Amino acid sequence: MTIIDTPDDVRTAPFDVHPAAGNIGAYIDGLDLAAPLEDATAQALVDTLHRNKVLFFRDQRLGHAEHIAFSRIFGRVTASHPYDDDAPTEFPEILKVDNRDYERKFGVKAASYTNEWHTDVTALVNPPAVTILRADTAPDRGGDTSWTNLAAAYAGLPKSLQDLVDGLRAEHRFGGRYPIFAADSSYGQKVQKTPLITDHPVVRVHPVTGEKLLFVQPGFTSRIVGYSRKQSDALLDLLFEEVTNPAYTVRFRWRNGSVAVWDNRATAHLAPGDINHLDIHRTLYRTTVEGDIPVGPDGSPSVSISGDQFVGS
């Protein structure tokens, strides 16, 4: 099990770090994300993210330009999403997350792209390395997001199961086993026309920390390669249960001006499912940072079945 500590180099950083849960997450105080950060501060923040997996900020005043500028401390910022065509013309990096849009786009009423645990866009051969999400309009109740620590999930497996999954591959498909969007919706038609499918290692090695990460989740992982459907479903259900173990998670209540930054390689998250039936308004804005191609414990990289790398600038 991965336990978060607070080393001396973080204690002396020019901001305050307050661990949020036993295995994942920290609240950061003392930074104005709308202002440029000094190089040392930016590096300390990146190091803190790798250690805690997800960082939470309150009372930030960010517009789209400031949001994108802040995102660049973590790497090259990508376009909003492989299937997004609603990004602001002058800010193509911005993805709008608005519960009022999804019935039109998906053909179903929803609060977000998926209500299942997922790591952002793992159907890509190089899923985003980091995601930055800010709340513009948060509801008075409901709409929380949860994250889980994939390093802790791997460490929680018995050694015999670790040895098994170290050598396995899994197919990740946009829409996963049970897509939230209707097949005949405009969004569903786009996915069918240009599918995203990748063969990933079931366990990936983090390129910075060296941690082994259990790299499967219900949102995009569709099957274990080389297994029958029945075998694949049984093993994935077992692994999904470990990934979503509450002991590895943290839950965040959004307020206007809240910002969450997460290491998308080392986490999965759960969008809210408790507000779909409510007549409320929830709007957030998201950026993602270009990711690397995952590599398994044996050094084998992910392989795209359909779709190109998603690069930033």
C-alpha positions in Angstrom: 0.0 0.0 0.0 1.3 3.4 -0.9 1.4 5.8 2.0 1.7 9.6 1.4 4.4 11.3 3.5 5.7 14.9 3.5 9.4 15.0 2.9 11.6 17.9 3.8 11.8 19.2 0.2 8.0 19.6 0.2 7.9 21.2 3.7 10.2 23.9 2.4 8.3 24.5 -0.8 6.7 28.0 -1.2 3.2 26.6 -0.6 1.4 24.6 2.0 0.6 20.9 1.4 -2.3 19.3 3.4 -2.8 15.6 2.8 -6.5 14.9 2.0 -6.7 11.1 2.5 -4.6 8.1 3.6 -3.4 7.1 0.2 -4.1 9.9 -2.3 -4.7 13.6 -2.6 -3.5 16.9 -1.1 -4.9 20.4 -0.7 -2.5 23.1 -1.7 -2.7 26.6 -0.1 -0.7 29.7 -0.7 -0.6 29.9 -4.6 -2.4 32.1 -7.0 -2.7 30.0 -10.1 -3.6 33.0 -12.3 -0.1 34.4 -11.8 3.1 33.0 -13.4 4.9 30.6 -11.1 8.7 30.8 -10.6 10.5 27.8 -12.0 11.4 26.4 -8.5 7.8 26.7 -7.4 6.5 25.0 -10.6 8.9 22.1 -10.2 8.0 21.7 -6.5 4.3 21.6 -7.6 5.1 18.9 -10.2 7.0 16.9 -7.6 4.1 17.2 -5.2 1.7 16.0 -7.8 3.8 12.9 -8.5 3.8 12.1 -4.8 0.1 12.8 -4.0 -1.4 11.9 -7.4 -4.1 14.6 -7.2 -3.9 18.2 -5.9 -6.8 20.4 -4.9 -6.9 24.2 -4.9 -9.7 26.6 -3.7 -10.8 30.1 -4.5 -8.8 30.5 -7.8 -9.7 33.1 -10.4 -8.8 31.6 -13.7 -10.0 32.5 -17.2 -9.3 30.2 -20.2 -5.9 31.9 -20.9 -4.7 31.6 -17.3 -5.9 28.0 -17.1 -3.9 27.0 -20.2 -0.8 28.9 -19.0 -0.9 27.1 -15.7 -1.3 23.8 -17.4 1.9 24.3 -19.3 4.0 23.8 -16.2 3.1 20.1 -16.5 4.0 19.7 -20.2 2.6 20.3 -23.7 -1.1 21.1 -23.6 -3.2 19.2 -26.1 -6.4 20.1 -27.9 -9.5 19.7 -25.8 -10.5 16.1 -26.7 -10.2 13.8 -29.7 -14.0 14.0 -30.2 -14.7 17.5 -29.1 -15.9 20.1 -31.7 -17.3 22.6 -29.2 -14.1 24.1 -27.9 -13.9 27.9 -27.9 -12.3 29.0 -31.2 -9.7 31.2 -29.5 -9.0 28.5 -26.9 -9.0 25.1 -28.6 -7.4 23.5 -25.6 -10.5 24.0 -23.4 -13.0 21.2 -23.0 -16.4 22.4 -21.5 -18.0 20.0 -19.1 -21.6 21.1 -18.8 -24.4 18.8 -17.7 -26.8 20.8 -20.0 -25.0 19.8 -23.1 -24.9 16.0 -22.8 -28.5 15.1 -23.7 -27.9 16.9 -27.0 -24.5 15.3 -27.6 -25.1 11.8 -26.1 -28.8 11.2 -26.6 -29.0 10.5 -22.8 -29.2 12.8 -19.7 -25.9 12.8 -17.9 -23.7 15.0 -15.7 -20.5 14.1 -17.5 -18.9 12.0 -20.2 -19.0 8.8 -18.2 -20.3 7.9 -14.7 -17.9 5.0 -14.5 -14.4 4.9 -13.0 -12.0 5.9 -15.7 -8.6 7.3 -16.6 -8.9 10.0 -19.2 -8.9 8.7 -22.8 -6.9 5.6 -22.3 -8.3 4.5 -25.7 -5.4 6.7 -27.0 -2.0 5.1 -27.5 -0.6 8.0 -25.4 -3.3 9.0 -22.9 -2.9 12.4 -21.2 -0.2 12.6 -18.6 -2.0 15.3 -16.5 -5.5 16.7 -16.4 -6.5 20.1 -15.0 -10.1 20.8 -14.2 -11.6 24.0 -12.8 -15.1 24.7 -11.6 -16.9 27.7 -13.0 -20.4 26.9 -11.7 -20.7 24.2 -9.0 -24.1 23.0 -7.6 -25.0 23.7 -4.0 -25.3 19.9 -3.5 -24.0 16.9 -5.2 -21.6 16.7 -8.1 -18.5 15.5 -6.2 -15.6 13.7 -8.0 -13.6 10.9 -6.6 -10.1 9.6 -7.5 -8.2 6.4 -6.8 -4.5 5.6 -6.5 -3.5 3.0 -9.2 -0.1 2.4 -7.5 -1.9 1.5 -4.3 -4.3 -0.7 -6.2 -1.4 -2.7 -7.7 0.4 -2.9 -4.4 -2.8 -4.3 -2.8 -2.9 -7.3 -5.0 -1.4 -10.6 -3.7 2.0 -11.4 -5.1 0.7 -14.3 -7.2 -1.9 -12.0 -8.9 0.8 -9.3 -9.4 2.9 -11.9 -11.2 0.0 -12.8 -13.5 -1.1 -9.3 -14.5 2.5 -8.1 -15.0 2.5 -10.0 -18.3 -1.0 -9.3 -19.5 -2.3 -6.8 -22.1 -5.7 -5.3 -22.3 -7.7 -3.6 -25.1 -8.9 0.0 -24.2 -11.7 1.2 -26.4 -13.5 4.6 -26.4 -16.9 3.7 -24.9 -15.5 0.7 -23.1 -17.8 -2.3 -22.5 -20.9 -0.3 -21.7 -20.9 3.1 -23.5 -22.9 5.9 -21.9 -23.7 7.6 -25.2 -26.4 6.3 -27.5 -25.0 4.6 -30.7 -27.3 6.8 -32.9 -26.4 10.1 -31.2 -24.1 12.5 -33.0 -21.4 11.6 -30.5 -21.9 7.9 -31.0 -21.7 8.3 -34.8 -18.4 10.2 -34.4 -16.9 7.4 -32.3 -18.0 4.7 -34.8 -16.6 6.7 -37.7 -13.1 7.2 -36.1 -12.8 4.7 -33.3 -10.0 4.9 -30.7 -8.6 1.5 -29.7 -5.3 0.6 -28.1 -3.6 -2.5 -26.7 -2.0 -1.4 -23.3 -0.1 -3.3 -20.7 -2.4 -4.2 -17.7 0.4 -2.9 -15.5 2.3 0.2 -16.6 5.5 1.7 -15.1 5.3 5.3 -14.2 7.9 7.2 -16.3 8.9 9.5 -13.4 8.3 7.6 -10.1 9.0 4.1 -11.4 5.9 2.9 -9.6 3.9 -0.1 -11.0 0.3 1.0 -11.8 -2.7 -1.2 -12.3 -3.7 0.3 -15.6 -7.3 -0.9 -16.1 -10.6 0.7 -15.3 -14.3 0.2 -16.1 -14.6 3.3 -18.3 -12.4 2.3 -21.2 -10.9 -1.2 -20.6 -12.9 -3.6 -22.8 -11.1 -7.0 -22.6 -8.0 -8.9 -21.6 -6.1 -9.8 -24.8 -5.9 -13.6 -25.4 -8.6 -14.5 -22.9 -12.1 -15.7 -23.7 -14.9 -13.1 -23.0 -15.9 -15.0 -19.9 -12.4 -15.3 -18.6 -11.7 -11.6 -19.5 -14.8 -10.4 -17.7 -14.1 -12.4 -14.6 -10.5 -11.1 -14.3 -11.4 -7.5 -15.2 -14.2 -7.5 -12.6 -11.7 -8.7 -10.0 -9.2 -6.0 -10.9 -11.9 -3.3 -11.1 -12.9 -4.2 -7.6 -9.3 -3.5 -6.4 -9.0 -0.3 -8.4 -12.2 1.1 -6.9 -11.4 0.0 -3.3 -12.5 2.9 -1.1 -9.3 2.6 0.9 -7.3 4.0 -2.1 -9.7 6.9 -2.9 -10.3 10.6 -2.1 -13.5 12.6 -2.7 -13.7 16.3 -3.6 -16.6 18.7 -3.2 -16.5 21.3 -5.9 -17.1 25.0 -5.3 -16.9 27.9 -7.7 -13.2 28.6 -8.3 -12.0 25.1 -7.3 -9.2 23.5 -9.3 -8.1 19.8 -9.3 -4.9 18.6 -11.0 -4.3 14.9 -11.3 -1.6 12.6 -12.6 -3.7 10.8 -15.2 -1.1 8.0 -15.5 -1.4 7.1 -11.8 -5.1 7.6 -11.1 -8.6 6.8 -12.2 -11.6 9.0 -11.3 -15.3 8.8 -10.9 -17.5 11.6 -12.3 -20.8 12.3 -10.4 -23.8 10.2 -10.9 -26.0 11.8 -8.2 -27.2 14.9 -10.1 -28.5 13.4 -13.4 -32.1 13.6 -12.2 -31.8 17.1 -10.7 -32.6 20.4 -12.4 -29.2 22.0 -11.6 -26.4 23.6 -13.5 -22.8 22.3 -13.3 -20.0 23.7 -15.6 -16.3 23.0 -15.4 -13.5 23.5 -17.9 -10.7 21.0 -18.6 -7.3 20.9 -20.1 -5.0 17.9 -20.6 -1.2 17.5 -21.0 0.3 15.3 -23.7 1.2 11.9 -22.4 3.9 9.3 -23.1 3.2 5.9 -24.6 2.8 3.5 -21.6 5.4 0.7 -21.0 4.8 -2.5 -19.1 7.2 -4.1 -16.6 8.8 -6.1 -19.5 9.5 -2.9 -21.4 6.8 -3.6 -24.1 5.0 -0.3 -25.1 1.3 0.2 -25.9 0.3 -0.4 -29.5 -2.5 1.6 -31.3 -5.1 -0.5 -33.0 -7.0 2.5 -34.3 -6.2 6.2 -33.8 -3.1 8.4 -33.8 -1.1 9.9 -31.0 -2.7 12.9 -29.3 0.0 15.6 -29.2 0.1 19.0 -27.6 1.9 22.3 -28.3 
